[in-house]
Amino acid sequence: MGPGHPECPERLDAIEDRLLASGVGPLLERREAPDASPADIELAHTRMHVAALRGLDTELDEHIAAGGRGYAQIDPDTMMCPQTWKAALRAAGAVLAATDAVMAGELENAFCAVRPPGHHACRDRAMGFCFFNNIAIAAKYALERHGLKRVAVVDFDVHHGNGTEDILGGDERALMVGFFQHPFYPYTGTEGTYSNMVNLPVPAYTRGMHIRDLVEQAWMPRLEAFQPERIFVSAGFDAHREDELGQLGLVEADYTWITSRVRDVARKYARGRIVSALEGGYNLGALARSVEAHVRVLADL
């Protein structure tokens, strides 16, 4: 998205370096992400939204061929470059391929290290660094293509997953649980929420132990009652105390604990089936350590 932007390629490099240095990387099975098909993306997004992004991609190619600028401004924080369309297709495709592999029993669970993130992308709008809502697409795909009756989405990014709520809100086949800093971008999640949403707004500087209490009091009873057949995780790590894009106080041990509690539910009701996808996390060191903590729990390491 341009020089100095926090949503940068170095995020994935930092994760890869950390997994290798920690010894976790060589123990994981790695798969390349395919492209998602427009038909699968349209399970969660309007045809006009998909067509608009495809059209911007074509315009960018034409501008560059004519010697013009290589970016299209989506909102004040979000820009599309000539590779965004391809990257967005691969990001969504990663989560769909992981869903297929877990449903087939090839994998028990998967973590998708993808860019761009997705949870702010609404049904008909790209925003907040996000173009397609990777997790919402996968949740709809599990329901529509695999015939599941109940899926849960867990979102622990520092920002409210407004796009996921826009897409899944009111669909009683899905339950979404999340916490987020409030008031904070995108300034949603506290009014007029759907009955299948468990939104936990918390003030700046909230620490991990308070978050753990909220998870036990609010998330766990709803997840237990819902008995999801599959759990999807919007794994944002920008609630870490070292991340300057937010002001919450989580540390790696909190991500270990949250992931463990989610895995408890998955093992009880979903045969351990979890598909997790990277959302936020912009302090490279904190991001890499937190992903390691998350993946260690998923992989029983």
Secondary structure, DSSP 8 states (H G I E B T S, - for coil): --TT-SS-THHHHHHHHHHHHHT-GGGS---------HHHHTTTS-HHHHHHHHHHHHHHHHHHHTT--S-EEEETTEEE-TTHHHHHHHHHHHHHHHHHHHHTTS-SEEEE--SS--TT-BTTB-BTTBSS-HHHHHHHHHHHTS--S-EEEEE-SSS--HHHHHHHTT-TTEEEEEEEESS-TT--SSSS--TTEEEEEE-TT-BHHHHHHHIIIIIHHHHHHH--SEEEEEE--TTBTT-TT---BB-HHHHHHHHHHHHHHHHHHSTT-EEEEE----SHHHHHHHHHHHHHHHTT-
